[in-house]
Amino acid sequence: MRRRRLLGASGRPLNFTVRRHPEAQCHFDAPMETLFLTAGVAMLLHIALSTIARRGLASHPVIEAELFAVPNRWLAAPDLIQLLRVQYFLPFRALPKGSHVLKPWVRGTLLAARLSGLIFVCAILGFFVAAFIDAGR
């Protein structure tokens, strides 16, 4: 009996339950976590794929200038990081003229960057909508 009291309420060492009030709990459910994780992975994948695609487009500077831009140009950000323009995230938006001469791996990388950008936008918007809905309850 004495050993049971030393172990705590659940019977495990150093595991005790603090008295909580239901209104003070922060509830972060699985769909929101999934949306947030999906958005994070898609963002990192988009950055990596955009970098690879830009290297593949080094011999086509006109197409590269049309497809990529500095995200925070108005903040005087350096040209080190250039990402695919948001208008090309949409799958039905055609690539610029002359893109048919690109190597197949560059076109595939561009397609993957477009899809990962679209997944990022959808997941982050879904996360914020779910957060507002959850906050309204």
N, C-alpha and C positions, 0 to 999 in steps of 0.2 A: 504494500500500500504506500509506504513512504517513497519507494522508488518511482511509483506512478506519479506522485505529486512533483517529484524532481524533474521528470521528463516533460511535463507540460500537458496541455489538454489533449493533444493528439497522440501522445505516447512516444513522440520522437524528441530527441534532445534538441534544445534550442529552438523548438517550434512552439510558439504560443500564439494565441488568437487575441488580437486587440479588439475591444468592444467597439463596433462601428455602428454608425447611424446610416440608414438607407439613403438619406438625402445627401450625405457627404461622400458617397462612393462615386468614383469616376468609372463609368462603364464604357469600355472600348471593345466593341464586338468584332467578331471575325470578318464580316464583309468589309468593314472600314480598314482593318489591318491589311486585308488582301488587296484592296484598291491602292492603299498607300505603298505597299511593297511592290505591286505591279508597276505603279508610276515611277518609283525609284529605279527599278531594273530597266524599264523602258527608256528612261532618261539617260542612264549610263550607257546603255546599248546604242542609243541614238548619237551620243557624243562620239563614241568609238567608231561607229559606222560612218559618220560624217567625216571624221579624220581620215579614215581609210579611203573613202570615196574622193576626197579632195586630192589625196596623193595620186590616185588613179587618173584624175582629171588635170594633172600638171601640164600635159601636152595640149590641152584644150582650154586656154584661159578664158575665152569668151563664154563657153558653156559654164565654166566654174563660176564666173562673175554673175551669171544669170541665176544659178542655183543656190549659191551660198551668200551669206551676209553675216556681219558682226552683230550679235544679238543686242548689245547695249551701245550702239554707236553714239547715241545722244548723251551717254555718260562719258564719252571720250575713251572708250575701252580700246585696248590694243587689238591689232589684227591677228593675234595669235590663235584665238579660237573663233572659227567661223562655222556656223551651223546652217543646215538646210533651211531655206525660207519656208515659213508656215504655209504658204499657198500650195506648196508641193507635198504637204502631208496628205492632202486629199487624193485618193487613189484614181479618181476620174480626171484629174488635172494632168494634161500632157506635159512631157518634158520639153525643154526648149528645142528650137529647130537645130538640126545638126547632131542631135544626140544619138541618132541611129548609127553613127560611125564609131561609137564607143565600144570598147572591148566588152565581151559578155560578163566578165567578173565585175567590171565597174558598174554596168547596168544592174546587175544583181545586188551589189552593195547599195546602190542608190535606192532600189526597191525596198530593201530591208531597212534602210534609214528612214524612208518615207513611212513604212508601216510602224516602225518603232516610235516615230514621232506622233503618229495618229493614236497609237495605243497610249502613249504618255498623256496626250491631251484628254482623251476620253477617261482615263483612269483618274487623273487629278481632278477633273471636273466632277466625276462621280463621287470622289472622296469628299469634296467640299459640299456637294448636294446632300450626301448622307450625313455629314456633320451638322448641317443646318437642320435637317429633318430630325436628327437625334437630339439636337439642342432644343427643338420646339416641343418635344414630348414632356 
